[in-house]
Amino acid sequence: MKPRYVVDTNVLIAASAMDSDSPVARDATPDDPDLRMQVWEWLSAFQNSPSRMVLDGQGEIEKEYANKLGFNDYGRQMVIHKWSTCAVDLVDILFDDDGYAYLNENLAALIHDTSDRKFVAAALAAIDGCGECLIANSGDTDWYDWEEVLRTVGVEVEQIIPEWSRQKWLEKQSN
């Protein structure tokens, strides 16, 4: 584990989907229970590690978590645990009138999924103010589209199930 992470919502959803009674189970990516277990294991290790969770002080990342997960879902409970153990770094990021995080022009042109901009902005702010910070991802293939440029600005993406996500990205590229 690295010192701090911005956790993409898809990680919390996939880990929460290990509970077949969770409403998120039907919509989680990946479908394979073994891969979901790998994501759950990563999130459990993160929860129990000294690694810190990075959230924006404006609450937009947590708002997305709350929109996608129920209060009792494992992903939300993990966030609460990080809060309760004082293992959260809050960073300030700017948002436009539509609620999307501001990025420099080059990054904004690249990060076409506007809802992911807050994760990039939070990682950049954390790196600037706290030190090393990665973005954790499990099911969103877009991060592969952006990885080279993100690396040039110091942002790394930790792919939790790279054998699956890279294959999905390659399939998407061939279509």
N, C-alpha and C positions, 0 to 999 in steps of 0.2 A: 504494500500500500504506500502511496505517496502522501505527503503531508496534508494536502487538501484537494477537495474535488467539488466541482459543480456537477450535479447529477441530473442528467436528462430525464425527463418524466417517464420515458419509455422503460428505463431501468426499474423504477418504482412500480410501474404497471406489471411488467413481466414477473418481477419477484412476488408481487401480491397475487398474481394469477396462480401461484402454487396452491392456494386455497381454492378448491373447485367451487366453493359456495360464494366466492367473491364475485360480484357483478362484473368486475373487470376481466374475469377469466375468458369470457367469450370474445373480447376484443383485443386481447394481448398478443403481442408479437415477440417471440415466435410461437407457433402452435405446439411444437414438440415439448412435452413435459420435461424431458431430460435437459433440454436447453434452458427452459424456464428455471429448472433446479440450479443450473450453473449460475444464472443471474441471481437467484435467491442466495446462493452460497457466497457470491461476491458481495452482495449487499449486507448479508449477515456479518461477513468478515469486516466490511467497512464500518458497520455499526459498532462492532466490538473493538475496533482499532482506535489508536489515538489520532487517526486522520480526522481532519476538520471538514465540515460541510460548508460550502460557500453559498450564501443566499443574498439577494439584493435587499437593501434596507427599505425599499419601496414596497416589498411584499409581492411583486409580480410573479416570481418563480413559485412561491408557495401558493399563490392564487391558482396557478395552472395545476399544481399538484392537487389542490382541493377540488378543482373542476373535473379532474380525471379519476380521482380515487375517493373512496368513502373513508370516513374517520377511522374505522377499525381495520382498514386494509394495512397489510404489513408495511408497505412503502411509507404511508403517512405516519405510522407508529414509529418507524425508524427515524423520521425527521423529528418527531417529538422527543425521541430518546437523545438525539444529538443536541437539541435545545436544552433538555433537562440535565445534560452532563456538561453544559457550557462548551460544546464542541462545534459551535457555529461561528463563522466569520461573516459579518455583514459588510457588504460593499455598496457604495452609492453608484448608481448608473443613471443615465438620463434616458427618458422615454419621450417619444413624440406624442402628438395629440391622439393618434390611433392606438397608443399603448405599446408601440414597438421600440425596442432599445436602439439608441443611436450608436452607430459604428462609423468609423472613418469611411470615406467615399469608396475606397477600393474594397473594403470588407463588406460594406452594404451592398455593393453591386454583386458580390459573390454569394453572400448568404441569402439566397432567394426565399428560404423558409423564414419569414419574418418572425415567427414565434420562437425560433431558435436563436435569434439575435441576442436575446437577454442572457442566454447561457454563455455566449461568446463575450459579451460585454462584462458579465460578472467574472469570468475567468481572467480577462485582461485587467480588470480592476484589482482582483485578488493578487495577481502576479505583481502588479505595480505596488500594492500596499502591504502585502503579506509574504510574498515569495512564491515558490513553486505551487502551481495549481493545474490540475488536469480536468478535462470534461469526461465524465463516464457515460458511455453509450452502450446499448445492447441491440436495439432493433431498428434504428434509423440509418438507412444507407446513405443519406445525404452527407453525413460527416466525412465519408470517403471522398466525395466531390471536393470538399473544402480543405482536406488535411494538409496538402502541401502549402497552401497560402497561410493557413493558420499557423503552421510550424514557423513560417518566416516572421511572424509577430510573437512567437514564443508560446503559442497555445498547442498543447498536445491533447489528442483524444485517446482515451483508453477504451479500446473495444473489448467488451467483456466476453463476447462469444464471436471472436473474429473469424473462425472457420465458417460459421453460418452467415454472419453479416457481410463479409467480403464476397462470398459466393452470391448472395442476393444482390449486392451492388454490381457484380460482374454481369449477372443476368439482366439487370436493368440497363446496363451499358450496351448490351448486344441488341436490345429491342429498339 
